[in-house]
């Protein structure tokens, strides 16, 4: 016979997940956390996913600058006159940023977008790596197999919503399911004395952190909001707030009301604990990020991605008080669906990314007076890459894309995987230069999961398709 209490909790958990964060009070969004059988861990480690919403164009992010590649790049992207999306190798205002990986790729040379100065420096300092041509796959796939549909392929390729789901759940059929970030921390649950703070998003409701036994905390802005009206003065009364608090949190005999009250109490407690544990922002705490400069307009302004990473740093700074040794964070930046005005818009977005990553890495060095750079790994993800060809002012939806991994445990100053040929008509061109991935999301994420502390068996549980690939660990993380 099933346990009725667990059944009720599962029902409420599913109800809250469907309701989402927009309409559900904070207390309800922090449903009682479950525990799972997990590996032990005595050290602290965190993964930080930076999601580039819309599908980042890799070809103007990591550029191939050897003569043959550059000829094809210029031929196919320098169209449209004033709206050309091609970058110049050097110019008075914005030169490409050459990088030389430790492992050469025969006949190839590379550079980063002019707005990515900080990331160029992080790469050269050995704490940033590129992982080439990553995308959603069920199994290794050739161009002929793709064209003939003779192997299983992810459903609804080139669709934003579907590919976001596949990227974050590793469910190739595109159906809803738990996120692989949540599955990781669920398997590592015994490392945390409190699982309430194991999965944290500063970028809305995250599929990556949608779990079965945990609920993600969603932080809007720079702090966790309290439930309105349960402290201070309410309707001019000094006692009404206490009355409201008792109404929503007092134990009840009705089973549904009893569960709701338990969730409310957990929410109140969790908000209070997090607020007191997180390091303060600004003076006396985690410094505010400096302003970044828009490379197109020259105007300085607040970097919203850096502000999100400041919140992550503040929570990491409170890790001991929060009782966590394993955490997964989700932050993000939108605007990468660059069908139009790509050259200016993407330059600004990449400048924000570069500035934010540098700010965060510096914070980890001095956080609580402890060098946490080797204990925190940041990685990028996105819907998909984009086409090599220009549509006149931008690019259209693609598939494979290059991604970045940053941290003190990263084997940086290198490119993992082979950067595909430039141009059209090669064996990885599925149309208009969109890339057939050569590295799966499973392989990319499993490498991060192995560093995080998952065993080979747990990796297979989290990433059900990893067995289809001969290489499970891409080698970009130091595991010692």
WOPE-V926613 format. One record per residue. N is the residue number from 1. RES is the residue in three letters. SS is DSSP state (alpha for helix, beta for strand, coil for the rest). OMEGA is omega in radians with two decimals (999 if undefined). Layout:
((N,RES,SS,OMEGA) (N,RES,SS,OMEGA))
This chain:
((1,UNK,coil,-3.11) (2,UNK,coil,3.12) (3,UNK,coil,-3.06) (4,UNK,alpha,3.14) (5,UNK,alpha,3.11) (6,UNK,alpha,3.13) (7,UNK,alpha,3.11) (8,UNK,alpha,-3.13) (9,UNK,alpha,3.12) (10,UNK,alpha,3.11) (11,UNK,alpha,-3.12) (12,UNK,alpha,3.11) (13,UNK,alpha,3.12) (14,UNK,alpha,3.12) (15,UNK,alpha,-3.13) (16,UNK,alpha,3.13) (17,UNK,alpha,3.14) (18,UNK,alpha,-3.09) (19,UNK,alpha,3.12) (20,UNK,alpha,-3.02) (21,UNK,alpha,-3.02) (22,UNK,alpha,-3.03) (23,UNK,alpha,-3.04) (24,UNK,coil,3.11) (25,UNK,coil,-3.09) (26,UNK,alpha,-3.10) (27,UNK,alpha,-3.13) (28,UNK,alpha,-3.13) (29,UNK,alpha,3.13) (30,UNK,coil,3.13) (31,UNK,coil,-3.12) (32,UNK,coil,-3.05) (33,UNK,coil,3.05) (34,UNK,coil,3.07) (35,UNK,coil,-3.14) (36,UNK,coil,3.02) (37,UNK,coil,-3.00) (38,UNK,coil,3.04) (39,UNK,coil,3.11) (40,UNK,coil,3.09) (41,UNK,coil,-3.09) (42,UNK,coil,-3.12) (43,UNK,coil,3.13) (44,UNK,coil,3.01) (45,UNK,beta,3.10) (46,UNK,beta,2.99) (47,UNK,beta,3.14) (48,UNK,beta,3.11) (49,UNK,beta,3.02) (50,UNK,beta,-3.06) (51,UNK,beta,3.14) (52,UNK,beta,-2.97) (53,UNK,coil,3.06) (54,UNK,coil,3.13) (55,UNK,coil,-3.08) (56,UNK,coil,3.07) (57,UNK,coil,-3.10) (58,UNK,alpha,-3.01) (59,UNK,alpha,3.03) (60,UNK,alpha,3.07) (61,UNK,coil,2.98) (62,UNK,beta,-3.05) (63,UNK,beta,3.05) (64,UNK,beta,-2.95) (65,UNK,coil,3.03) (66,UNK,coil,-2.98) (67,UNK,alpha,-3.10) (68,UNK,alpha,3.14) (69,UNK,alpha,-3.09) (70,UNK,alpha,3.09) (71,UNK,alpha,3.13) (72,UNK,alpha,3.11) (73,UNK,alpha,-3.10) (74,UNK,alpha,-3.11) (75,UNK,alpha,-3.01) (76,UNK,alpha,-3.10) (77,UNK,alpha,-3.13) (78,UNK,coil,3.10) (79,UNK,coil,3.08) (80,UNK,coil,3.09) (81,UNK,alpha,-3.09) (82,UNK,alpha,-3.14) (83,UNK,alpha,3.10) (84,UNK,coil,3.11) (85,UNK,coil,-3.13) (86,UNK,coil,3.04) (87,UNK,coil,3.07) (88,UNK,coil,3.13) (89,UNK,coil,3.08) (90,UNK,coil,3.09) (91,UNK,coil,-3.12) (92,UNK,coil,-3.03) (93,UNK,coil,-3.00) (94,UNK,coil,3.10) (95,UNK,coil,3.01) (96,UNK,coil,-3.07) (97,UNK,beta,-3.09) (98,UNK,beta,3.01) (99,UNK,beta,-3.13) (100,UNK,coil,-3.12) (101,UNK,coil,3.12) (102,UNK,coil,3.11) (103,UNK,coil,-3.07) (104,UNK,coil,2.97) (105,UNK,coil,-2.90) (106,UNK,coil,3.06) (107,UNK,coil,-3.06) (108,UNK,coil,2.96) (109,UNK,coil,-2.93) (110,UNK,beta,3.05) (111,UNK,beta,3.06) (112,UNK,beta,3.07) (113,UNK,coil,-3.10) (114,UNK,coil,-3.13) (115,UNK,coil,-2.99) (116,UNK,coil,-3.09) (117,UNK,alpha,-3.13) (118,UNK,alpha,-3.12) (119,UNK,alpha,3.02) (120,UNK,alpha,-3.14) (121,UNK,alpha,3.09) (122,UNK,alpha,3.08) (123,UNK,alpha,-3.11) (124,UNK,alpha,3.11) (125,UNK,coil,3.01) (126,UNK,coil,-3.13) (127,UNK,coil,3.10) (128,UNK,beta,3.11) (129,UNK,beta,3.04) (130,UNK,beta,3.00) (131,UNK,beta,-2.93) (132,UNK,beta,2.94) (133,UNK,beta,3.10) (134,UNK,beta,3.08) (135,UNK,beta,-3.13) (136,UNK,coil,3.10) (137,UNK,coil,2.99) (138,UNK,coil,3.13) (139,UNK,coil,3.07) (140,UNK,coil,-3.00) (141,UNK,coil,3.05) (142,UNK,coil,3.12) (143,UNK,alpha,3.14) (144,UNK,alpha,3.11) (145,UNK,alpha,3.09) (146,UNK,alpha,-3.09) (147,UNK,alpha,-3.12) (148,UNK,alpha,-3.06) (149,UNK,coil,-3.09) (150,UNK,coil,3.02) (151,UNK,coil,3.10) (152,UNK,coil,3.14) (153,UNK,coil,3.03) (154,UNK,coil,-3.13) (155,UNK,coil,2.98) (156,UNK,coil,3.01) (157,UNK,coil,3.09) (158,UNK,coil,3.08) (159,UNK,coil,-3.08) (160,UNK,alpha,-3.02) (161,UNK,alpha,-3.09) (162,UNK,alpha,-3.11) (163,UNK,alpha,3.00) (164,UNK,alpha,3.12) (165,UNK,alpha,-3.12) (166,UNK,alpha,3.12) (167,UNK,alpha,-2.96) (168,UNK,alpha,3.12) (169,UNK,alpha,-2.99) (170,UNK,coil,3.01) (171,UNK,coil,-2.97) (172,UNK,coil,-3.14) (173,UNK,coil,3.07) (174,UNK,coil,-3.12) (175,UNK,coil,3.10) (176,UNK,coil,3.13) (177,UNK,coil,3.13) (178,UNK,coil,3.14) (179,UNK,coil,-3.09) (180,UNK,alpha,3.02) (181,UNK,alpha,3.10) (182,UNK,alpha,-3.13) (183,UNK,alpha,3.09) (184,UNK,alpha,-3.06) (185,UNK,alpha,3.05) (186,UNK,alpha,3.11) (187,UNK,alpha,3.12) (188,UNK,coil,-2.98) (189,UNK,alpha,-3.07) (190,UNK,alpha,3.09) (191,UNK,alpha,-3.07) (192,UNK,coil,3.06) (193,UNK,coil,3.03) (194,UNK,coil,3.13) (195,UNK,alpha,-3.11) (196,UNK,alpha,-3.03) (197,UNK,alpha,-3.08) (198,UNK,coil,-3.09) (199,UNK,beta,-3.01) (200,UNK,beta,3.09) (201,UNK,beta,2.99) (202,UNK,coil,-3.01) (203,UNK,coil,3.10) (204,UNK,coil,-3.11) (205,UNK,coil,-3.02) (206,UNK,coil,3.03) (207,UNK,coil,3.14) (208,UNK,coil,-3.05) (209,UNK,coil,3.09) (210,UNK,coil,-3.04) (211,UNK,coil,3.09) (212,UNK,coil,-3.11) (213,UNK,coil,3.05) (214,UNK,coil,3.04) (215,UNK,coil,-3.14) (216,UNK,coil,2.96) (217,UNK,beta,3.10) (218,UNK,beta,-3.11) (219,UNK,coil,3.08) (220,UNK,coil,-3.09) (221,UNK,coil,-3.03) (222,UNK,coil,-3.12) (223,UNK,coil,3.09) (224,UNK,coil,-3.08) (225,UNK,coil,3.04) (226,UNK,coil,3.05) (227,UNK,coil,-3.10) (228,UNK,coil,2.94) (229,UNK,coil,-3.09) (230,UNK,coil,3.04) (231,UNK,coil,-3.14) (232,UNK,coil,-3.11) (233,UNK,coil,3.12) (234,UNK,beta,-3.11) (235,UNK,coil,3.11) (236,UNK,coil,-3.10) (237,UNK,beta,3.10) (238,UNK,coil,-3.12) (239,UNK,coil,-3.07) (240,UNK,alpha,-3.13) (241,UNK,alpha,3.11) (242,UNK,alpha,3.11) (243,UNK,alpha,3.10) (244,UNK,alpha,3.12) (245,UNK,alpha,3.13) (246,UNK,alpha,-3.11) (247,UNK,alpha,-3.04) (248,UNK,alpha,-3.03) (249,UNK,alpha,-3.12) (250,UNK,coil,-3.12) (251,UNK,coil,-3.10) (252,UNK,coil,3.11) (253,UNK,coil,3.09) (254,UNK,coil,-3.00) (255,UNK,alpha,3.14) (256,UNK,alpha,3.11) (257,UNK,alpha,3.13) (258,UNK,alpha,3.14) (259,UNK,alpha,3.12) (260,UNK,alpha,3.14) (261,UNK,alpha,3.11) (262,UNK,alpha,3.12) (263,UNK,alpha,3.12) (264,UNK,alpha,3.12) (265,UNK,alpha,3.13) (266,UNK,alpha,3.13) (267,UNK,alpha,3.12) (268,UNK,alpha,-3.12) (269,UNK,alpha,-3.10) (270,UNK,alpha,3.11) (271,UNK,alpha,3.14) (272,UNK,alpha,-3.13) (273,UNK,alpha,-3.11) (274,UNK,alpha,-3.10) (275,UNK,alpha,-3.13) (276,UNK,alpha,-3.07) (277,UNK,alpha,-3.10) (278,UNK,coil,3.08) (279,UNK,coil,3.11) (280,UNK,coil,3.09) (281,UNK,beta,3.08) (282,UNK,coil,-3.06) (283,UNK,coil,3.13) (284,UNK,coil,-3.14) (285,UNK,coil,3.10) (286,UNK,beta,-3.07) (287,UNK,coil,3.04) (288,UNK,coil,3.10) (289,UNK,coil,3.04) (290,UNK,coil,3.11) (291,UNK,coil,3.02) (292,UNK,beta,-3.10) (293,UNK,beta,3.06) (294,UNK,coil,-3.05) (295,UNK,coil,-3.14) (296,UNK,coil,-3.08) (297,UNK,coil,-3.07) (298,UNK,coil,-3.10) (299,UNK,coil,3.10) (300,UNK,beta,-3.14) (301,UNK,beta,3.13) (302,UNK,coil,3.11) (303,UNK,coil,-3.07) (304,UNK,alpha,3.11) (305,UNK,alpha,3.10) (306,UNK,alpha,3.10) (307,UNK,alpha,3.07) (308,UNK,alpha,-3.14) (309,UNK,alpha,3.01) (310,UNK,alpha,3.10) (311,UNK,alpha,3.08) (312,UNK,alpha,3.13) (313,UNK,alpha,3.13) (314,UNK,alpha,3.12) (315,UNK,alpha,3.07) (316,UNK,alpha,3.10) (317,UNK,alpha,3.12) (318,UNK,coil,-3.01) (319,UNK,alpha,-3.10) (320,UNK,alpha,3.12) (321,UNK,alpha,-3.14) (322,UNK,alpha,3.08) (323,UNK,coil,-3.12) (324,UNK,coil,3.01) (325,UNK,coil,3.05) (326,UNK,beta,3.12) (327,UNK,beta,2.98) (328,UNK,beta,-3.13) (329,UNK,beta,3.13) (330,UNK,beta,3.06) (331,UNK,beta,-3.11) (332,UNK,beta,3.12) (333,UNK,beta,-3.06) (334,UNK,coil,3.05) (335,UNK,coil,-3.06) (336,UNK,coil,3.09) (337,UNK,coil,-2.90) (338,UNK,coil,3.02) (339,UNK,coil,-3.09) (340,UNK,coil,3.03) (341,UNK,coil,-3.00) (342,UNK,alpha,-2.99) (343,UNK,alpha,-3.13) (344,UNK,alpha,-3.06) (345,UNK,alpha,-3.11) (346,UNK,alpha,3.10) (347,UNK,alpha,3.12) (348,UNK,alpha,-3.14) (349,UNK,alpha,3.14) (350,UNK,alpha,3.06) (351,UNK,alpha,3.08) (352,UNK,alpha,3.12) (353,UNK,alpha,-3.10) (354,UNK,alpha,3.12) (355,UNK,alpha,-3.09) (356,UNK,alpha,-3.14) (357,UNK,alpha,3.12) (358,UNK,alpha,3.10) (359,UNK,alpha,-3.09) (360,UNK,alpha,-3.11) (361,UNK,alpha,3.09) (362,UNK,alpha,3.13) (363,UNK,alpha,-3.10) (364,UNK,alpha,-3.12) (365,UNK,alpha,-3.03) (366,UNK,alpha,-3.06) (367,UNK,alpha,-3.12) (368,UNK,alpha,-3.12) (369,UNK,alpha,-3.08) (370,UNK,coil,3.09) (371,UNK,coil,-3.12) (372,UNK,coil,-3.04) (373,UNK,coil,-3.14) (374,UNK,coil,-3.08) (375,UNK,coil,-3.13) (376,UNK,beta,3.12) (377,UNK,beta,3.13) (378,UNK,beta,3.12) (379,UNK,beta,3.12) (380,UNK,beta,3.05) (381,UNK,beta,3.14) (382,UNK,beta,-3.10) (383,UNK,coil,-3.08) (384,UNK,coil,2.97) (385,UNK,coil,-3.11) (386,UNK,beta,-3.11) (387,UNK,coil,3.05) (388,UNK,coil,-3.13) (389,UNK,coil,3.08) (390,UNK,coil,3.02) (391,UNK,coil,-3.14) (392,UNK,coil,-3.12) (393,UNK,coil,-3.10) (394,UNK,coil,-3.13) (395,UNK,coil,-3.11) (396,UNK,coil,-3.00) (397,UNK,beta,3.11) (398,UNK,coil,-3.07) (399,UNK,coil,-3.12) (400,UNK,coil,-3.13) (401,UNK,beta,3.08) (402,UNK,beta,-3.13) (403,UNK,beta,-3.05) (404,UNK,beta,3.05) (405,UNK,beta,-3.07) (406,UNK,beta,3.05) (407,UNK,coil,3.13) (408,UNK,coil,3.11) (409,UNK,coil,-3.13) (410,UNK,beta,3.01) (411,UNK,coil,-2.95) (412,UNK,coil,-3.07) (413,UNK,coil,3.14) (414,UNK,coil,3.02) (415,UNK,beta,-3.12) (416,UNK,beta,-2.99) (417,UNK,coil,-3.09) (418,UNK,coil,3.07) (419,UNK,coil,-3.07) (420,UNK,coil,3.08) (421,UNK,coil,3.04) (422,UNK,coil,3.04) (423,UNK,coil,-3.04) (424,UNK,coil,2.99) (425,UNK,coil,3.10) (426,UNK,coil,-2.99) (427,UNK,coil,3.05) (428,UNK,coil,-3.13) (429,UNK,beta,3.13) (430,UNK,coil,3.13) (431,UNK,coil,3.14) (432,UNK,coil,3.13) (433,UNK,coil,3.01) (434,UNK,coil,-2.95) (435,UNK,beta,2.90) (436,UNK,coil,-3.07) (437,UNK,coil,3.03) (438,UNK,coil,3.02) (439,UNK,beta,-3.13) (440,UNK,beta,3.02) (441,UNK,alpha,3.12) (442,UNK,alpha,-3.13) (443,UNK,alpha,3.11) (444,UNK,alpha,-3.09) (445,UNK,alpha,3.14) (446,UNK,alpha,3.07) (447,UNK,alpha,3.07) (448,UNK,alpha,-3.13) (449,UNK,alpha,3.10) (450,UNK,alpha,3.05) (451,UNK,alpha,-3.11) (452,UNK,alpha,3.08) (453,UNK,coil,-3.14) (454,UNK,coil,3.07) (455,UNK,coil,3.11) (456,UNK,alpha,3.12) (457,UNK,alpha,3.13) (458,UNK,alpha,3.07) (459,UNK,alpha,3.13) (460,UNK,alpha,3.09) (461,UNK,alpha,-3.08) (462,UNK,alpha,-3.06) (463,UNK,coil,-2.98) (464,UNK,coil,-3.13) (465,UNK,coil,-3.05) (466,UNK,alpha,3.12) (467,UNK,alpha,3.11) (468,UNK,alpha,-3.05) (469,UNK,coil,-3.08) (470,UNK,coil,3.12) (471,UNK,coil,3.12) (472,UNK,coil,-3.11) (473,UNK,coil,-3.06) (474,UNK,coil,3.00) (475,UNK,coil,-3.11) (476,UNK,coil,3.12) (477,UNK,beta,2.95) (478,UNK,coil,-3.07) (479,UNK,coil,-3.12) (480,UNK,coil,999))
